[in-house]
Amino acid sequence: MQTPAEILIVTAVDGEKEAVLNALENDSRFNVIVGGVGAVAVAVNTSRALTADNYRLVICAGIGGGFPGKAAVGSLVVATECVAADLGAETPTGFCSLDDLGFGFASIKTDSGIVEHLMKALQKTELTVHSGPVLTVSTITGTSGTAKALSHRTKGASAEAMEGFGVGFAALSHGVPFFEIRAISNVVGPRDRTSWKVKEALDNLGVACKVLREVLV
């Protein structure tokens, strides 16, 4: 009888899932699912998976954009917190987060002990590795103005993607620790798909997942 998986890894799309599975080499401790694009879809599907089985850890894994001066293309970012960066309200004086509005929270801390342990292991690879806030957005940034506004809004913002906060919210609701890891494929700013390094980022995601196998015991 096969041992039940202990660790749930959630990706947004099939390409990310394939990169993760190839790196894990059928390690039975891990279950990898496609949660969908965006915080809502991934929160629903992560919660469904956590309801069906018992896991000791949840990981949001994929590629993403890196903020200039924080995470270059080709590097890895391990989230210290996942921030729903555009969840709030616009006002004449600027953006108000959900916290500022008094309607809840827009940031979820990742498991600091696991993040620190993983960072030490990843720094032994040939990849450049950063830790810091990873922003969850519903619309991927496409201008330098938006990039600057988001960076100013969240001190130390390192990367952006679309799922981390959703995965984190589901994990938090089920009382399971989690973290997010992103392989940087592009710079957060003016949208230029021709400059994106998606294949390379997926390869780097695979390198990170091989390290996961060694350190998450």
C-alpha positions as CSV (number, residue, x, y, z in Angstrom):
1,M,0.0,0.0,0.0
2,Q,1.4,3.4,-1.1
3,T,2.3,5.8,1.7
4,P,0.0,8.9,1.6
5,A,1.7,12.1,0.5
6,E,2.8,14.5,3.2
7,I,3.5,17.6,1.3
8,L,1.1,19.4,-1.2
9,I,2.7,21.4,-4.0
10,V,0.4,23.7,-5.9
11,T,1.2,25.2,-9.3
12,A,-0.9,27.4,-11.5
13,V,-0.5,25.7,-14.8
14,D,0.5,22.3,-16.3
15,G,4.0,23.5,-17.4
16,E,5.0,24.3,-13.9
17,K,3.5,21.0,-12.6
18,E,5.6,19.1,-15.2
19,A,8.8,20.8,-14.2
20,V,8.1,20.1,-10.5
21,L,7.2,16.4,-11.1
22,N,10.3,15.8,-13.2
23,A,12.5,17.2,-10.4
24,L,10.8,15.2,-7.7
25,E,11.3,11.9,-9.6
26,N,8.1,10.1,-8.2
27,D,8.9,10.9,-4.6
28,S,5.8,9.7,-2.8
29,R,6.0,12.3,-0.1
30,F,4.8,14.9,-2.5
31,N,1.4,15.5,-4.2
32,V,1.6,18.0,-7.0
33,I,-1.7,19.6,-8.3
34,V,-2.6,22.4,-10.8
35,G,-4.6,24.9,-8.7
36,G,-5.4,27.2,-11.6
37,V,-4.5,30.8,-12.4
38,G,-5.4,33.5,-9.9
39,A,-5.9,33.7,-6.1
40,V,-9.6,32.6,-6.2
41,A,-9.2,29.5,-8.3
42,V,-6.1,28.3,-6.5
43,A,-7.6,28.9,-3.0
44,V,-10.6,26.8,-3.9
45,N,-8.6,24.0,-5.3
46,T,-6.0,24.1,-2.5
47,S,-8.7,24.0,0.1
48,R,-10.3,21.0,-1.7
49,A,-7.1,19.1,-1.6
50,L,-6.5,19.9,2.0
51,T,-10.0,18.7,2.9
52,A,-9.5,15.4,1.1
53,D,-6.1,14.5,2.7
54,N,-3.9,15.4,5.6
55,Y,-0.7,17.3,4.7
56,R,2.0,18.7,7.0
57,L,3.1,21.4,4.5
58,V,1.8,23.3,1.5
59,I,4.0,24.9,-1.1
60,C,3.0,27.3,-3.8
61,A,5.6,26.8,-6.6
62,G,6.0,28.4,-10.0
63,I,7.6,31.1,-12.1
64,G,7.0,34.8,-11.7
65,G,8.3,38.3,-12.3
66,G,11.1,39.8,-10.3
67,F,11.2,43.5,-9.2
68,P,14.1,45.5,-10.5
69,G,17.0,45.7,-8.1
70,K,15.5,42.8,-6.0
71,A,15.4,39.6,-8.1
72,A,16.9,39.3,-11.5
73,V,15.8,37.0,-14.3
74,G,17.3,33.6,-13.6
75,S,17.2,33.9,-9.9
76,L,14.9,32.3,-7.2
77,V,12.7,34.0,-4.7
78,V,11.5,32.3,-1.5
79,A,8.6,34.3,0.0
80,T,8.8,35.6,3.6
81,E,5.2,36.7,3.2
82,C,2.6,36.6,0.5
83,V,0.9,40.0,-0.1
84,A,-2.4,40.5,-1.9
85,A,-1.0,43.7,-3.4
86,D,-4.1,45.0,-5.2
87,L,-6.7,43.9,-2.7
88,G,-8.2,47.1,-1.3
89,A,-9.5,50.5,-2.6
90,E,-8.3,53.4,-4.5
91,T,-8.7,56.8,-2.8
92,P,-7.9,60.4,-3.8
93,T,-4.8,60.1,-1.6
94,G,-3.6,56.7,-2.7
95,F,-4.2,53.0,-2.3
96,C,-5.8,51.6,0.9
97,S,-5.1,48.0,1.6
98,L,-7.7,45.6,3.1
99,D,-5.9,46.1,6.5
100,D,-6.2,49.9,6.2
101,L,-9.9,49.6,5.4
102,G,-10.5,47.4,8.4
103,F,-12.0,44.5,6.4
104,G,-9.4,41.8,7.1
105,F,-5.8,41.2,6.1
106,A,-3.9,41.2,2.8
107,S,-0.6,39.6,3.9
108,I,0.2,36.1,5.2
109,K,3.5,35.2,6.7
110,T,5.2,32.0,5.4
111,D,6.8,29.5,7.8
112,S,10.0,31.3,8.8
113,G,11.8,28.2,10.0
114,I,11.3,26.3,6.8
115,V,12.2,29.3,4.7
116,E,15.4,29.8,6.6
117,H,16.3,26.1,6.3
118,L,15.5,26.1,2.5
119,M,17.4,29.3,1.9
120,K,20.6,27.8,3.3
121,A,20.2,24.8,1.1
122,L,19.4,26.7,-2.1
123,Q,22.4,29.1,-1.6
124,K,24.6,26.0,-2.1
125,T,23.4,25.7,-5.7
126,E,24.7,27.7,-8.6
127,L,21.5,29.9,-8.6
128,T,21.1,33.3,-7.1
129,V,18.5,33.1,-4.3
130,H,16.6,35.9,-2.5
131,S,14.0,36.0,0.2
132,G,11.4,38.7,0.6
133,P,7.7,39.5,0.1
134,V,6.1,38.0,-3.0
135,L,3.1,39.9,-4.3
136,T,-0.1,38.3,-5.4
137,V,-1.9,40.4,-8.1
138,S,-5.0,39.8,-10.1
139,T,-3.5,41.7,-13.1
140,I,0.1,41.1,-14.0
141,T,2.1,44.4,-14.1
142,G,2.7,45.8,-17.5
143,T,4.1,49.3,-16.9
144,S,7.0,50.8,-15.0
145,G,4.5,53.1,-13.2
146,T,2.6,50.2,-11.7
147,A,5.9,48.4,-10.9
148,K,7.1,51.4,-8.9
149,A,3.7,51.8,-7.1
150,L,3.7,48.2,-6.1
151,S,7.3,48.3,-4.9
152,H,6.6,51.5,-2.9
153,R,3.5,50.0,-1.4
154,T,5.2,46.8,-0.1
155,K,8.7,47.4,1.4
156,G,11.2,44.9,0.0
157,A,8.8,43.5,-2.7
158,S,10.9,40.9,-4.5
159,A,8.6,39.2,-7.0
160,E,5.0,39.1,-8.2
161,A,2.7,36.3,-9.4
162,M,-1.0,35.5,-9.1
163,E,-1.5,32.6,-6.7
164,G,0.6,32.8,-3.5
165,F,-2.0,34.6,-1.3
166,G,-4.7,32.2,-2.4
167,V,-2.7,29.1,-1.5
168,G,-1.6,30.8,1.7
169,F,-5.2,31.6,2.7
170,A,-6.3,28.0,2.2
171,A,-3.3,26.7,4.1
172,L,-3.9,29.1,7.0
173,S,-7.6,28.2,7.1
174,H,-6.6,24.5,7.5
175,G,-3.9,25.2,10.0
176,V,-1.1,23.9,7.7
177,P,2.2,25.8,7.3
178,F,3.1,27.0,3.9
179,F,5.6,28.9,1.8
180,E,5.9,30.1,-1.8
181,I,8.9,29.8,-4.2
182,R,9.2,31.5,-7.5
183,A,11.7,31.1,-10.3
184,I,12.1,34.5,-12.0
185,S,11.3,34.5,-15.8
186,N,10.9,38.2,-16.4
187,V,11.3,41.7,-14.9
188,V,8.2,43.3,-13.3
189,G,7.5,46.4,-15.5
190,P,6.8,47.1,-19.2
191,R,5.4,43.9,-20.7
192,D,7.7,42.4,-23.3
193,R,7.0,38.7,-23.8
194,T,10.0,38.4,-26.2
195,S,12.4,39.0,-23.3
196,W,10.8,36.4,-21.0
197,K,12.9,33.4,-20.1
198,V,10.2,30.9,-19.4
199,K,12.1,27.7,-20.2
200,E,15.1,28.8,-18.1
201,A,12.8,29.7,-15.2
202,L,11.1,26.3,-15.4
203,D,14.5,24.6,-15.4
204,N,15.5,26.6,-12.3
205,L,12.2,25.7,-10.6
206,G,13.2,22.1,-11.2
207,V,16.6,22.7,-9.5
208,A,14.8,24.2,-6.5
209,C,12.4,21.2,-6.2
210,K,15.4,18.8,-6.2
211,V,16.6,20.7,-3.2
212,L,13.2,20.4,-1.6
213,R,13.5,16.6,-1.8
214,E,16.7,16.8,0.2
215,V,15.8,19.3,2.9
216,L,12.1,18.5,3.6
217,V,12.6,15.3,5.6
